[in-house]
Amino acid sequence: MPPTPIRVVIADEQSLLREALCALLDTEPGVEVVGQTGCTADLLPLVTRTHPDLVVLDIGMTPAGSRESLLNRLLHGVPACHVLVLSMLDQPRLVQSLLDLGIHGYLHKSIGYSTLIDAVRAQRETRSHQTVTLPLRPTLHTVGTGPSSGPELSAREVEILTHAAAALSNRQIAVRLGIAEGTVKRHLSNIFTKLDAVSRLDAVNKAASLRFIHPGDIRSTRRLRVAT
């Protein structure tokens, strides 16, 4: 018997993008779009009616002063659900604050569709714990101080992954660091292998849980030693 589909609600004020996402996700096996809205005021009633497993939310449609309250209601309310933020906002401190609240991922709208669907499917692993906020940082583990059996990232890998956590594209990271885009891709491939990650989102979440990265403070990577 096939697994129960992941029930998804799309919340984005850009109607063309929202409707396109709904149409695309509805064609994916194991995914069912159960609702959509372009208005923050309609989101909680929609979630109450449809009981989604996941809300894909454009955080930019919500006033800054209301974001924490909305996310707490979505993450801890009845029904509770996972939240994947999809946004044009490129602000590392915002990303970190949202992760601290318990969202299950942050993607920039410049990402490809394959990255989005990977992120949506990744929610299946933890759907049974919807009423619990899954900790993104359960243990304190920095390079060189964690258990010897754990993964190690080089200073450059930490730097690249920190920029990736801030939703920069490979090209943007390459420009920021003054290296070739192919070099960024090679480092990311090595990171995926070390962290046993299947996507940028998965790698960022795993690295954050191990305290390898702190998206809100890129300068912190200078304090990490180079793994040998």
N, C-alpha and C positions, 0 to 999 in steps of 0.2 A: 504494500500500500504506500503511495507517495506521501511524503510529509505534508503536514498542514501548511498552506501558503502563509507567507509573511504578510500580514495585513498592514497596509501603508496609507497614511494621510499625507498629502502634499499641501504645504502652506507657503504660498509665495504671492506677493502682490503683482508680479508681472504675469499677466494672464496668458500671454503667448508661451512663455517658458513653462509655466505651471501646467498648461494643457498638453504641451509637448511631452513633459516628463510623465504625466499620467498615461498618455498614449503609449510611450515607450515601455514604461514599467509594467503596464498591463499585458504586454506581449511576452514578458519574461516568465518562464516556468518557475513555479514556487513563489511568485509574488502576486499579490492582489491589491490593487488600489481601491480603497473603500471610501475615499472622500477627498475633497480638495476645497481650499478656500483662499481668498486673497485678502481676507480681513481678520485681524487679530481678535476682534471681539467675537467672531464666529468660531474660533478655533476650539476653545474648550467645550462648548456645546456639541460641536461636531465629534470631538473625541469621545464625549460621553455617550453619544448615539452609536458610534461605529466600533468602539473598542479596538483601536489599532494596536499592533505590536510596535510600530515605529511611526514617528512624525518626522518628515523631512521639512525642516523649517528654515525659511529665510529670516534670520534674526534681524535684518535691517528693516523689516516691516513692523517691528515692535519698538515703541519708544524706549530709549535707554533706561528710563526710570522704572519701566514695567517689566523688563526682561527677567530679572531674578524671580519675581513673583510668578510670572508665566511659566518659567522653566520648572520651578518647584512644584507647581500644580500639575504639570505634565509628568514629571519624573516621580512624584510621590503621591499624586492624587488617586482617586478611584473613578475610573480605571487609571492605572499607571502605565506608562509606555516609555520606550526608548526615544531619544531625540538625536537626530543627525542634523547638524546645522550646515546649510548650504548658502553661502553668502558672497557678495562682492567685497565685503569689508576686509581690508588687509592690515589688521592691527594686532600685533603679537600679544599685547597686554589684554585685549578683548578675548582673543583665543584662549589665553591662560585662564582668565576669569570664568569663561564658560565651561572649560574643562574642570575647573575647581568646583563648579556647581553640580557636575555629574553628567554632562552630556556625553554621548557615546561616540562622538566624532565631529570634526569640523573640516569642511571641504570648501575650497574657493570655487567660484563658478567658472573659473577658467579650466577646470579639470575636464578630462574626457569622460564620456558616458561609461566606459568600462570601469573606471575608478569608482564612479557612483554606484554602479550595480554591485561591484565587489563589496562596497561599504554596506549596502543594504543587505546583501546576503550574509555578511558577517554578523548581523544581529541575531541570526537564527541560533547561534551557539549559546546565547544568554537569555533567550526569550522567557525561559521558565522562571527567571528571577526578576520579573518586571516590577515587583513592588519594592525591590531593593536597589539602591543606587550602587552600581558596581564601582569600586574604588579604582581610580586610574593610577594611584600611587600607594599601593598597600605596604611597600617596604622602602626604606631608605637605602639606596645602593648606588654609589658613585664609582666611576672607573678607578680600579686599583684598591678599593676598600671592601668590595663585595666578596661573596664566596668564590673560591678558586674555580669552581665548576660552572660559574655563570659566564655569560657572553661578555666580551670586551670590545669596545669601539675605540678607534683611533680618534685623536683630537679633530682631524679633518672630517671624519665620519660624523662625529658629534655636531660639528659646525654645520654640515650639510643637512643633517636631520633636523636641527633646530630651525633652520630656514624653511625646510619642508613643513614643519609643524606650524609655521607662520603662513602657510598656504602659498609660498612662492613656487612658481613653475621651475622646471629644470633650467630653462634658459635664464630666468631671473636669478636663480642661484649662481649660475655660471658667471653672469655679469657682475653680481655682487662680490664674488670671490676672486674674479679675474682668472678663471680657469675655463677650459673647454667644456661645452655641454656634454660631450661624450664622457669626459672625466666624471662629471656629476652622475651620469647614468651608471658608470662603472662602480662608483662608490655606493650608490643606492643598491645596486645588485649585491654587493658584498654585505651591506647592512641587512638586506632581506635574508641572506643566508645565515648570518650570525644570530639574528633575532627570530629565525624561523617565521618570517612574516610573508604574507601573500600580497600585500599592497602597501602603498605609502601610508594610508590611514592605519593599517595594522601595525606597521613599523613604528609610526609616531606614538600610538597608544602603548605599545610594548616598551618602547624606550622611555616614555614618560612614567610608566609604572615602575620601572627600575631606577628612576631618577637620573638617567643618563642626560636628559635634556630638560630645559626649562624654557618654553617658547617665549616667555615674557622678558628674558634676559639673555640675549645672544652673547653678551660679554662674558657670561659665566663659563663658556666653553674654554676660555683661556686658562682657567684654573684646573682643568682636567689634564692629567698626564697622557702622553701618547702611549697607547697599548703596544706591547711588543709581541 
